Amino acid sequence: MNRIKKTAVSLLLNYVSDDPMEKLPKMFNIAEKLDRGNLHANMISGMRNVILDENNVWHTFVKNLVEDVDTKVLQKFMECFIVNANLEGEERARAIEKKYDCNVPWAILMDPTSACNLSCTGCWAAQYGGKNNLSYETLDSICRQGKELGIYFYIFSGGEPLVRKKDIIRLCSEHQDCYFFAFTNGTLVDDELCEEMLRVGNFALAFSIEGDEEATDMRRGKGTYRKVIEAMERMRKHRLLFGYSTCYHRYNTESVGSDEFVDDMINRGCRFSWNFTYIPIGKDARPDFLVTPEQRAYMYRRVREIRATKPIFAMDFWNDGEYCHGCIAGGRRYLHINAAGDVEPCAFIHYSNVNIHEVSLLDALRSPLFMAYRKYHPFNSNPLRPCPLLDNPEMLMTMVKESGAKSTAMEAPEDVDELCAKTVSVAREWAEVADRLWEENPKSKKAACEAVH
């Protein structure tokens, strides 16, 4: 994006800081002009239609954002996330992808530390051990390399990433053109952190919560639910942007999908939600936590109902495969770098050929396992069966063996056949339900028609 366009964006953001709801139409006009090549024309047009309609739930969503979140925070979100990550970054990433014949992601998920102050039942991150850290210099280098590839969105997981909150804030200060985001258990959020987040403006949190108090404390320990709620109250007091992240499993799916829970989260100030299903990774995995096909189908329908009726942006990491044409891992839209530096295709796929301490980010994207992802994707013609572990375990076994990737689980390295054996029956059962769901979906008929023509 050239200097003239960046200046136009800056002027626009200053312009809408005063009475933004009245000035939204002009924002969409500018967005269209900035979208060279019409890469985002459909998205911009769709957003314009729903957000400007006062009877639409998304109009209410934006109105709540404007009223409850600090203006500087919203401006940084629009500048870094919408303009840099989606308009400027996407164009650069696609050019590099074409030049090097490899995937270039939209976001990077990285673990500043594997340390955590909780011990949650069935935690996938626990398999890394609790003693690894990415130095500030390494985190900074990943961001600098990422920007050269067009990547402006960086997500932190762990461990508990806020164990390293001072380094994270330093990173946010250094890279004011990027947007940062962390999944957190919420227990380390204090007023000092909130004030620093308000200062930098380009950092948001998703609080991990398992539904009501009983369901949360069952997995995360007694008293955790109350600490998360207190952290949300503190964030809202400082007018910061935040949401929640939940792992739905056999014992809490109905709780996290209920109107009572979702409405409570909205009323507490959450503006987005990430919904993940339980994956049985590692020696302490709990296969009994895996959802039934009926529960996963329930969440498929429920998340769509929430988006249509409630002022919150709800996402389902697996069931939203139709919107991103299958699996987003392997660098298609994101990758994962653990606290030891292993570059993995996904946070739930603990296998790798390379370490970020030894190779560049671009070389990691061209490593054998990542190229196998590029070669074999999509793993299924039904986008409601996107995952190579949960839905197509035979594909993960093929890619790991073909690439020679090694397990990155330090506590107990896990053979890929052993891992995939946990999901074979689940994948088979889900296939029957998912295929029926996709047949009912209008998009499936459109896709079939396009394939014929």
N, C-alpha and C positions, 0 to 999 in steps of 0.2 A: 504494500500500500504506500503510495507516494506521499510526500510531505504535504501537498495541498489537501489530500483526502484526510490525513491525520489532523490537520488544522481544522477542517470542516467538522470532524467528529468532536474535537475538543470544544469548539464553539457550540455545537449542538448539545453536548452534555451540560455545559454551563447554562444554556438557554432553558433546558427542561428542568433544571434544579428548582425553579420557582413555578409552582402550579403545574406539575408534570402531567397530570391527568388531562388537562386542557390542551396540552401540547403534544400528546402522543401521535396524532395524525402526521405531524411534520417529521417526527422521528422515523416513521415508516417510509415516508417519501425519501428521506436521506439514505436510509438503509438500502433501498432499492438502487439508488444511484451508486452506492459504494460496492454493490454486489457485481463486480466485473464477471462477465461470462454467465450471469444468471444462475450461479451455482446454488443459490438459496432462494430463488424466486418463489417457489411454492411455499416454502416455510414462512417467508415474510408476508406473503399474501394471506396465508391461513391465520397467522397471528394477528394481522390487521383486522380480519373479519370478526374474530372472536373477542379480542380485547376491547375493541371499540363499541361492542354491543353491550349496552348497560344491563341487559337482561341475562347476559351470559355469565356463568360462574367464573370464567377467566377474567372478566372485567372486575369482579369482586376480588379475585386473587391479587391483581395488580394494585387495586385500590388499597387493600390491606398492606401490601408491601410499602407503598408510598407513605402510608400513615404511621407504620410501626417501625420502619427501618431507617436509620440515619441516611441523609441525602448523600454524603460522601461515600458511604458503603455501596449504595445503589449505583452511583456514578462509576466507581471502580469496577463493579460487577459488569456494567454495560461496556466499559472501555476494554477491560481485560478478557472477559469471558465471551461476550457477544462479538465485539469488533476484532480484537487481536486473535482469539482462538478460533473463531468461526469464519470470519471474512478474510483477514490477512493470512492467518496460519494455514487454513485449508488449501488455499491456492498454492502456497509454497510447498506444502506436504505432498500434494498430488504431483507436482512437477518433479520432486525428488524421487517419489515412488516410481514414476515412469522412467527416470534416468537410471536408477539402480535396480529396477525390477524387484523391489521388496516392499513389504508393508511399511507405512509410516503412520504411527498412531496419532489420534487426536489428544490423548491424555496419557500421562505416566503415573502409575501408582507405585509409590516407593515407601519403604519402611525405615524411618530414621533410627529405630531401635527395635530389638526383639524383646526388650524388657517390658514387664507389665506388673501393675500393682494388684491385679485381680487374677483369679484362676478359674475361668469359666468352663463349664462342662462342654467337652467336645470341641474346644477351640482349635482351629486349624493352625493358627500362628504359633501355638505352643510347641509344634514339632520342630521349630527352628532353634529352640533353646532360648535362654533369656540373656545372653551375654554379648550379642553382636550389636554393633552400631555403625551406621554410615557417618563418616566425619562430615563436618560442615563443608569442608572443601570438596568432598565428593558430591554432596547434595547440590552445591553451587555449580559444579562442573556438569552434572546431569541437566540442570536447568539451562545452562549456557549452550550445551550441545543440542538440547531439545529445541531451543529457539531457532537455531540454525536450520533445523528440519521443519520448522513451522509449528512447533508444539508450545502452547502457552497455558496449558491447564495441568496442574500437578496436584495429586491426591496423596495424602499420608495415611498409612495404616500401621500396624505393628504386630506384636507388642502394643503398648499404649503410646501413640506418637507424642502426646503432650508431656511425657517424661522429658522430651527434648524441646519444650515449647520456646525456650529462649533462642535456640538455633533456628527454629521454624519462623519466628517473628523476624529474626535477622535476615532470613532468606526472603521473606515477604518484602522487607524494606529494600533489599538489594535489587529485587526483580519486580519493580512496580508495574511492569507491562504484562505480568503473568497473574493468573488467578490460582489461589491455593485453597485446599479443602482437606479436612481431616475427619476420619471416623474415630470417635473417642468414646470411652466409657463414662466420661463426664466428671469423674471424681477429682480431677486436678484443675478444674476451671475455677479461677478466683477473680476478684475484681481487678487485680493487676493485669492479668491476661486479657480481660475484656477491654481495659483501657488501651492496651497495646494493639489489640485487634481493631479498635476504633481508629487508632492513629494510622495504621498501615492501610486499612480499608479493603485489602484484597485477600481476605482469609475468612472462610466460613467453616462451621462445624456441623457434623451429623452425629447426634447422640444415639449410641447403641441402647436399645430398649426392647424387651421381649414381649410387650403387651402390658397387662396390668401388673400390680405390685407382686402378686404371688408368682406369676409366670417369669418376671424379670429376676426376682431374687432366687428362684429355683435354679436358674442357670448361672447367675452372676454373683450370688452370695447375698446374705441377709443385709438389708439396709441400702443396697445399691440403687434400688428404684428411687428412694427418697433423695439420694445424692444427685441422681440424674435430673429429677424435677427441680431441685434447688439450683442446679447449673443452668437449666432453661430459664428459670426466673431471673437469674443474674444476667444472662445474655439479653433477655428481653428488656430489662431495666436499662441496659446500655445501648439499646436500639440496634442490635447486631442481627445479621442474617444467620439463621440456623434451621435445622430440620432434624429428622430422626431416621435411624437405620434399624431395621429389625430382621432377625433371622427366623423365618417361620418354619416350624417343624411339626411333628406329629402331635405334640402336646400343647401347642399354643396358637395354631393357625387361626382357629375361630376367634380367639381373643384379639390378635393383631389386625384381623379383617373386620372387626365389629365397628358399628357406627359409634359406640360409646368410646372406644379407644381412639379412633381417628379424630372424632370431634374434640376429644380432650386434648390431643396433641395440637390441633389447629388453634384451640382456645389458649393454649400455653405459648403460642407464638411460632410454632413450626410452619415453615413455608414449603417444605419439600419432604419427601420420604423415599428411602431406598428399601426395597423389599428383596431379601435374599432367601433362598431355601437352604436347608441344612445339607452339607456335603460331608460324607464320612471319611475324613482324611486323617491318616496317622494311627499310631498304636493305641491311642486312647479314644478312637472314634466310637460313636454310638450309632450303629446302623438302625437301631429301633427309633432314632429321631427322624429318619427319613419320612417325608410326607407320603401319604397315600395318593394315588392318582386322582382320587376325588377331591382331596384337599388342594392339590396343585391346580386342578381345574377351577375349584372355588376361588383361589387367588387370581387366576387368570381373569375370571369374570369380575371379581370384586375390585381389582385395581382399576379396571375400565369404568366401573360404576363410580368409584371415588373420583376419578378424573373428570367425569361428566357432571358430577353433582356437588363436589366439595372444593372450596378454594385452597387447594394444596396440589403441588406438582408431585404426583406419585409415580414411581418407577419400579419395575420388577425385572431384576437382572437376567432371569431366564425367560420368563413368559412374554417379555417384550421383544423377542427375537424377530418378530414380523416387521418391526420398525427399523431394524438395522440389518435385515437380510441375513439373519443367522448369528453365529457366534462373533463377539466383538474382540475376542482375545487374539493372541499371536501377533499383536501389532496392527491388526485391522483397525481397531479404534483405541486399544489400550494395551499396555504390558505391565508387568510387575517386576520390581527390583527389590529383593529382600534385604534384610539388614546386614547380611554377609556379602552382598554385592552380586549374588546370582541373578541373572536376568532370565525371568520366567515368562511364559506366554500368558499366564493368568495367576491370580492370587490363589486359585484352587488347584493349580497344576504345578506341583513342586518337582519339576524336572527342568534341567538346563544343560546347555553346552558351554556357556560362557559366563564370565564374571566381569562386571563393569570396572573393576580395578585393573583389568588386563586388556580390555578391548574398548573401542569407542562405541557410542550408542548406535551409530550407523552399522558398524560391524556386527553388533549384537543382533540387529534386525535382519542381518544377512546370514546369521548362524543357522546350522542345519535344522534345528527344531522349529525355528520361526519360518524357515523356507518350506518346511513340511506343512505347517499351518496354511501357508499361502497356496501350496500345491493342492491340498485336499479340501479346502473350504469351498462351498458349504458342505458340512458333514451330513446333511440330510436335506431333502427337497422340501420338507415341512419345517418352516421357520419356528414352529412351536416345539421343535426337537433340536435345538441349536448346539447343545453342549457335547464336546467329544468325551467327557467323562460321565456325566449324568444321563445323557440321552443316547450316545453312540460310543460306548466304551471300546468297541473294537477299533474305532478310529484312533483313539488315544494310544492304544497298544501299538498300532501300526506306526504312528508317528514317532513315538519314543524309541521304539526298536530300530526303525529305519534311520533315525538321526543319531543314534548312539547317545542320547541324553542320559544324564545321571540324576538320581534322586538328590534333592537339596535339603531333605529333612534330616537335620543333624542328630536329633534325639534317637531316631530309629529309621534309617533309610528304608523306603518302601518300594518293593518291586512293583512295576506297573501292572503286571498280571494280578498280583495280590490286591492292589488298589481297585482295579476295575471289576474284580470278582464281587465286590460289595455292591455294585450298581447295575449289574447285568439284568437281574430279575426286575429291578425297579424300572429300568429303561424299557424292558419288554412290556410291562404293565402300562407305563405311561404312553407308549406308542399307540396303543389302541384308542385311548382317550384323546390324545393329541390329534390323531388323524381325523377323528370325528369332529373335534373342535375346529380344525382347519377347514374341513369340508363345509362347515356352517358359516365360515368367515367369508364375507364378500370379496376380500382381497385374494382369496385362493382362486376364485373363479376368474378374476382379472389376470392373475399371474398365469393361469392355464391358457387363457386366450392369447396373452402376449407370447407365450412359448410357441403356440401354434403358428402365429403370424410373424 
